[in-house]
Amino acid sequence: MYKNILFATDLTEDTEYLVEKVRSMRGYTGAKLSLVHVVEPLPGYSYAYLGIEDIEGQLIDEARQSIEKLAAKLNVDKSDIYVEVGPTKTKILKIAEDVGADLLICGSHGRHGLSLLLGSTANAILHGAKCDVLTVRLPELD
């Protein structure tokens, strides 16, 4: 059974829905759990002209605070949480390899039409991971 689970989260309101699934899977397996959130880099040049300072730094700080709260809720050690900056798929797959994940859990919205053709982070992870991937279908937004 699984020994190292990586939960890739976007830290949105959907995270609460996924927490119970992650908690259950961890309970079934007794696996070590790690958390990862990726902040997409912002093009710095456009913000310099607006007089806005270090938005990316603020996003990283907010992500760290949010993921630490999530880690406390899931009883995950601080050494097993990761906030990365870069392309989401690449960073998640790298962390999965670094922690020796044998199961990667992420959420996925049911996409239709053009957004399905363009793909999603969950789809990219599914096809790029070297371990099993559990994509949890998220509830439809009204």
N, C-alpha and C positions, 0 to 999 in steps of 0.2 A: 504494500500500500504506500501511499505518498508519505514522504518524510520531510520535505521542504516545500511549503506553499508560498507563492508570491501573489499578493493581492495588489493589482494595479488599479488605482483609484483616481478619478478626476475631481474628487472632493466636492461634488455637487450634491444637491438634495437627493439624488439617486443613491448616494453612498449608504444611506440608512437602510434602504431595501436590500442592498448587497451584504451588509454587515451580518445579518442573520444567516444568509447562505454561507458566508465565509466561516462564521462561528460554528455552524453545523458541520461543515466539511472538516474543519480542524478537530472537532469533537469526535467524528467518525474515525479519523486517521491518527490522532495524537501528534500530528506533524508540527514542526517549527513553522511559525508564520512570520513573514516579512511583508512590509508595505512599501509601495513606491508611488510617487506622484511626479509627473513631469510638467514643468513650466515651459511652454513654448517661448523661444526667444522673441523679443519684440525688436522691430527695426528701430534702432536708436536715433537715427538721423531725424525722423519725423517728430520725435518728442523734444529734441533739443530746440527746435524752432518755436515750439509752443510754450516753452518756459516750464515744462513739467520735468521734475527731477526724479530720477531713479524709480520709475514705475515698476520696472522689472525687479528691482531689489525689494520693493514693497510686496509684489506678488509672491516672491520667494519667501519672505518673512511670514506672510499670511498663510502660505501653503505649509510651512514648517509648523506653525501654531496649530493649524487644523489637523495635520497628520499626527501630531503629538497627542491631541485629544482623542483621535481615532485609535491610536496605539494604546492609550490608557484604557479605552473602552474594550479593546480586544486583548488586553494583557500582552502586548508586544513590547519587548525591550527596546529602548531608544537606539541601541546599536543595530537594530534590525529595521529601521525606517530610513527611507531614502527620498530626498527631494532633489531632482535632477533638472538641469536646464538644457534643452536641445530638442531634436526631433523625437516626438513621443515614442514611436515604434522602436527606433534604434535604442533609445535609453532604456525602455522597459525590457527589451530582449537582452541587452547587456547586463542589466541588474539580475535578470533571471539566471543567466549563465554564472555571474559572479557569486550568487548565493547558492548555486546548485539546485535551483528549483526543479522539482519534478512535476509540479502542477502550478499553472499560472491562472489566476481567476480575474476576470474583468467583466464589466457590464457592456451590454450592447442594446441599442435601440433598434427595433425592427425598421429597417429602411426600405423605401420603395422608390421606384423610378430612378431619376438621375442620381440621387445620393447613393443608391445601391450600386450603380455602375461606377461611380467615383470611388467607392470603397469607404472603409472606416478604419479607425484605429484598431478596433477589435478584430476586424477581418485581416488587417496587416499583421497583427500579432499572431493570429491563428495560423497563418501561412508561413510565418518566419520563425516561430518558436521551435526549439529542439526538445521541448517537453510537452506533456499534455496541457491542453488549454480548456478551461471551462468558461464559456461565455454565458452569462446569465442575462436572459432577455429582460429588459427593464420595462416597467409598466408604461403604457402609452400615456402621453401628456394630453390633457383635454384642452 
